[in-house]
Amino acid sequence: MCILTMCWMLLHYGYYRFMDAALFIGRSFHSVLLFVGQMVYLFI
């Protein structure tokens, strides 16, 4: 029972860490897209 609980906690924690990383990457990607969009807008 204890091992099962530990596994579940690890899985839960890992899932949340993964979501945090995905959000961070998404935000960075969004910033880069905005920057590129501004550059293209300036050149055109």
GUTORFI-342714 format. One record per atom (N, C-alpha, C): residue number from 0; residue in one letter; atom name; y, z, x. Coordinates in Angstrom, 1 decimal, decimal comma. Layout:
+------+------+------+--------+--------+--------+
: resi : resn : name :      Y :      Z :      X :
+------+------+------+--------+--------+--------+
:  NUM :    a :   CA :      Y :      Z :      X :
...
+------+------+------+--------+--------+--------+
***
This chain:
+------+------+------+--------+--------+--------+
: resi : resn : name :      Y :      Z :      X :
+------+------+------+--------+--------+--------+
:    0 :    m :    N :   -1,2 :    0,0 :    0,8 :
:    0 :    m :   CA :    0,0 :    0,0 :    0,0 :
:    0 :    m :    C :    1,3 :    0,0 :    0,9 :
:    1 :    c :    N :    1,2 :    0,8 :    1,9 :
:    1 :    c :   CA :    2,4 :    0,9 :    2,8 :
:    1 :    c :    C :    2,6 :   -0,4 :    3,5 :
:    2 :    i :    N :    1,6 :   -1,1 :    3,9 :
:    2 :    i :   CA :    1,7 :   -2,4 :    4,6 :
:    2 :    i :    C :    2,3 :   -3,4 :    3,7 :
:    3 :    l :    N :    1,8 :   -3,4 :    2,4 :
:    3 :    l :   CA :    2,3 :   -4,3 :    1,5 :
:    3 :    l :    C :    3,8 :   -4,1 :    1,2 :
:    4 :    t :    N :    4,2 :   -2,9 :    1,1 :
:    4 :    t :   CA :    5,6 :   -2,6 :    0,9 :
:    4 :    t :    C :    6,5 :   -3,0 :    2,2 :
:    5 :    m :    N :    5,9 :   -2,8 :    3,3 :
:    5 :    m :   CA :    6,6 :   -3,2 :    4,6 :
:    5 :    m :    C :    6,8 :   -4,7 :    4,6 :
:    6 :    c :    N :    5,7 :   -5,4 :    4,3 :
:    6 :    c :   CA :    5,7 :   -6,9 :    4,3 :
:    6 :    c :    C :    6,8 :   -7,4 :    3,3 :
:    7 :    w :    N :    6,8 :   -6,7 :    2,1 :
:    7 :    w :   CA :    7,8 :   -7,2 :    1,1 :
:    7 :    w :    C :    9,2 :   -6,9 :    1,5 :
:    8 :    m :    N :    9,4 :   -5,8 :    2,2 :
:    8 :    m :   CA :   10,8 :   -5,5 :    2,7 :
:    8 :    m :    C :   11,2 :   -6,5 :    3,8 :
:    9 :    l :    N :   10,3 :   -6,8 :    4,7 :
:    9 :    l :   CA :   10,5 :   -7,8 :    5,7 :
:    9 :    l :    C :   10,9 :   -9,1 :    5,1 :
:   10 :    l :    N :   10,1 :   -9,6 :    4,1 :
:   10 :    l :   CA :   10,3 :  -10,8 :    3,5 :
:   10 :    l :    C :   11,7 :  -10,9 :    2,8 :
:   11 :    h :    N :   12,0 :   -9,8 :    2,1 :
:   11 :    h :   CA :   13,2 :   -9,6 :    1,4 :
:   11 :    h :    C :   14,4 :   -9,7 :    2,4 :
:   12 :    y :    N :   14,3 :   -9,0 :    3,5 :
:   12 :    y :   CA :   15,4 :   -8,9 :    4,5 :
:   12 :    y :    C :   15,5 :  -10,3 :    5,1 :
:   13 :    g :    N :   14,4 :  -10,9 :    5,4 :
:   13 :    g :   CA :   14,5 :  -12,3 :    6,1 :
:   13 :    g :    C :   15,1 :  -13,3 :    5,1 :
:   14 :    y :    N :   14,8 :  -13,2 :    3,8 :
:   14 :    y :   CA :   15,3 :  -14,1 :    2,9 :
:   14 :    y :    C :   16,9 :  -14,0 :    2,8 :
:   15 :    y :    N :   17,3 :  -12,7 :    2,8 :
:   15 :    y :   CA :   18,8 :  -12,5 :    2,7 :
:   15 :    y :    C :   19,5 :  -12,9 :    4,0 :
:   16 :    r :    N :   18,8 :  -12,7 :    5,2 :
:   16 :    r :   CA :   19,4 :  -13,2 :    6,4 :
:   16 :    r :    C :   19,5 :  -14,7 :    6,4 :
:   17 :    f :    N :   18,5 :  -15,4 :    5,9 :
:   17 :    f :   CA :   18,4 :  -16,8 :    5,8 :
:   17 :    f :    C :   19,6 :  -17,3 :    4,9 :
:   18 :    m :    N :   19,8 :  -16,6 :    3,8 :
:   18 :    m :   CA :   20,8 :  -17,0 :    2,9 :
:   18 :    m :    C :   22,2 :  -16,9 :    3,6 :
:   19 :    d :    N :   22,4 :  -15,8 :    4,3 :
:   19 :    d :   CA :   23,6 :  -15,6 :    5,0 :
:   19 :    d :    C :   23,9 :  -16,7 :    6,0 :
:   20 :    a :    N :   22,8 :  -17,0 :    6,8 :
:   20 :    a :   CA :   23,0 :  -18,1 :    7,8 :
:   20 :    a :    C :   23,3 :  -19,4 :    7,1 :
:   21 :    a :    N :   22,6 :  -19,7 :    6,0 :
:   21 :    a :   CA :   22,9 :  -20,9 :    5,2 :
:   21 :    a :    C :   24,3 :  -21,0 :    4,7 :
:   22 :    l :    N :   24,8 :  -19,9 :    4,2 :
:   22 :    l :   CA :   26,2 :  -19,8 :    3,7 :
:   22 :    l :    C :   27,2 :  -20,1 :    4,9 :
:   23 :    f :    N :   26,9 :  -19,4 :    6,0 :
:   23 :    f :   CA :   27,8 :  -19,6 :    7,2 :
:   23 :    f :    C :   27,8 :  -21,0 :    7,7 :
:   24 :    i :    N :   26,6 :  -21,6 :    7,7 :
:   24 :    i :   CA :   26,5 :  -23,0 :    8,2 :
:   24 :    i :    C :   27,3 :  -23,9 :    7,2 :
:   25 :    g :    N :   27,1 :  -23,6 :    5,9 :
:   25 :    g :   CA :   27,7 :  -24,4 :    4,8 :
:   25 :    g :    C :   29,3 :  -24,3 :    5,0 :
:   26 :    r :    N :   29,8 :  -23,1 :    5,3 :
:   26 :    r :   CA :   31,2 :  -22,9 :    5,4 :
:   26 :    r :    C :   31,7 :  -23,7 :    6,6 :
:   27 :    s :    N :   31,0 :  -23,6 :    7,7 :
:   27 :    s :   CA :   31,4 :  -24,3 :    9,0 :
:   27 :    s :    C :   31,4 :  -25,8 :    8,7 :
:   28 :    f :    N :   30,4 :  -26,3 :    8,0 :
:   28 :    f :   CA :   30,2 :  -27,7 :    7,8 :
:   28 :    f :    C :   31,4 :  -28,2 :    6,9 :
:   29 :    h :    N :   31,8 :  -27,3 :    5,9 :
:   29 :    h :   CA :   32,9 :  -27,6 :    5,0 :
:   29 :    h :    C :   34,2 :  -27,7 :    5,8 :
:   30 :    s :    N :   34,4 :  -26,8 :    6,7 :
:   30 :    s :   CA :   35,6 :  -26,8 :    7,5 :
:   30 :    s :    C :   35,7 :  -28,1 :    8,3 :
:   31 :    v :    N :   34,6 :  -28,5 :    8,9 :
:   31 :    v :   CA :   34,5 :  -29,7 :    9,8 :
:   31 :    v :    C :   34,8 :  -30,9 :    8,9 :
:   32 :    l :    N :   34,2 :  -30,9 :    7,7 :
:   32 :    l :   CA :   34,5 :  -32,1 :    6,8 :
:   32 :    l :    C :   36,0 :  -32,1 :    6,4 :
:   33 :    l :    N :   36,6 :  -31,0 :    6,1 :
:   33 :    l :   CA :   38,0 :  -31,0 :    5,8 :
:   33 :    l :    C :   38,8 :  -31,5 :    7,0 :
:   34 :    f :    N :   38,5 :  -31,0 :    8,2 :
:   34 :    f :   CA :   39,2 :  -31,4 :    9,4 :
:   34 :    f :    C :   39,1 :  -32,9 :    9,6 :
:   35 :    v :    N :   37,9 :  -33,5 :    9,5 :
:   35 :    v :   CA :   37,7 :  -34,9 :    9,7 :
:   35 :    v :    C :   38,4 :  -35,7 :    8,6 :
:   36 :    g :    N :   38,4 :  -35,2 :    7,4 :
:   36 :    g :   CA :   39,1 :  -35,8 :    6,3 :
:   36 :    g :    C :   40,6 :  -35,9 :    6,5 :
:   37 :    q :    N :   41,2 :  -34,8 :    7,1 :
:   37 :    q :   CA :   42,6 :  -34,8 :    7,4 :
:   37 :    q :    C :   42,9 :  -35,8 :    8,5 :
:   38 :    m :    N :   42,0 :  -35,9 :    9,5 :
:   38 :    m :   CA :   42,3 :  -36,8 :   10,6 :
:   38 :    m :    C :   42,2 :  -38,2 :   10,1 :
:   39 :    v :    N :   41,2 :  -38,5 :    9,3 :
:   39 :    v :   CA :   41,1 :  -39,9 :    8,8 :
:   39 :    v :    C :   42,3 :  -40,2 :    7,9 :
:   40 :    y :    N :   42,8 :  -39,2 :    7,1 :
:   40 :    y :   CA :   43,9 :  -39,4 :    6,2 :
:   40 :    y :    C :   45,2 :  -39,7 :    7,1 :
:   41 :    l :    N :   45,3 :  -39,0 :    8,2 :
:   41 :    l :   CA :   46,5 :  -39,2 :    9,1 :
:   41 :    l :    C :   46,4 :  -40,6 :    9,7 :
:   42 :    f :    N :   45,2 :  -41,0 :   10,1 :
:   42 :    f :   CA :   45,1 :  -42,3 :   10,8 :
:   42 :    f :    C :   45,3 :  -43,5 :    9,8 :
:   43 :    i :    N :   44,9 :  -43,3 :    8,6 :
:   43 :    i :   CA :   45,0 :  -44,3 :    7,6 :
:   43 :    i :    C :   46,4 :  -44,2 :    7,0 :
+------+------+------+--------+--------+--------+
***
